[in-house]
């Protein structure tokens, strides 16, 4: 039996400002849970601030910046709990953000991963990009959310307030059974950052575990706290990591056809960036492809087990076609 039921784990790297802004609320609204900050060798005053909080927060100091994936893996190895909550430092939690999710997971052992409703901190009436009311991918591996298609964010009018089985839960606020996390080997450190949570959820589903959104629990996410959306480094990680995720988890019957189509579509995206004057993003797409090939040549990417058990939560059509050709902007208009 784990010594802790729920461990709320915040990964920090030079996020003193976010810690001061949001950590007191996390402490206040996480009664019964242990709040832990894992620090990726910050060079600001994060540690001094955390130490000033006394016993309210446990600190895990890592010896260097291991990124999102490595940082969490190193930290969670040191925590004995039944449930892990991976929480971004730029998230404002609410009074009932933990119990509805833990109650659901306690009552249904087939649910391995959950997320709350994610709304935008700077536009509280709307869903937030990184998770909204549950994540999905389409047949080509493009991610979208219930409440967010590409960059179009819907206003939250209660239209997605029901609990729902989804394909992925946001890494900004992910609840996961600790034994499942360890069984999966944690986050794939080849990803470093971006898409790693979708890969983790896909692998969990291949083992027969469900991913759920519980909108009765609600948090507010600033977003872009590490890398802004128009950062070429983020473009690189998103394109490279999406290809790596597809290679690892697609059934063999679809593997080569889907990746071949994605490589072509990525090329189109690269041309679009160039025509928009975003040459650095075009270069990032090219670098992402060569980095993906390099991972294959070096044997870094291992195919997941049970890939033929393709999850039912994959949207069987093209979100690109729905959004750019049919003009669909809302999740509930998808067929």
Secondary structure, DSSP 8 states (H G I E B T S, - for coil): --SEEEEEEEEESS-HHHIIIIIHHHHHT-TTSEEEEEE---SSSHHHHHHHTGGGSEEEE-SS--HHHHHHHHHHTT--EEEEEEE-TTEEE-TTSSHHHHHHHHH-TTEEEEEEEEEETTEEEEE-TTTTT-EEE-TT--EEETTEETTEE-B-SSTT-S-EEESB--TTEEEEEHHHHHHTTSS-TTS-SSSHHHHHHHHHHHTT-EEEEEEEEEEEE---SSS-TT-HHHHHHHHHHHHHHHHHHS-HHHHHHHHHHHHHHHHHHHHHHHHTT-HHHHHHHHHHHHHHHHHHHTT-----TTTTS--TTS-SS-HHIIIIIS---SGGG--
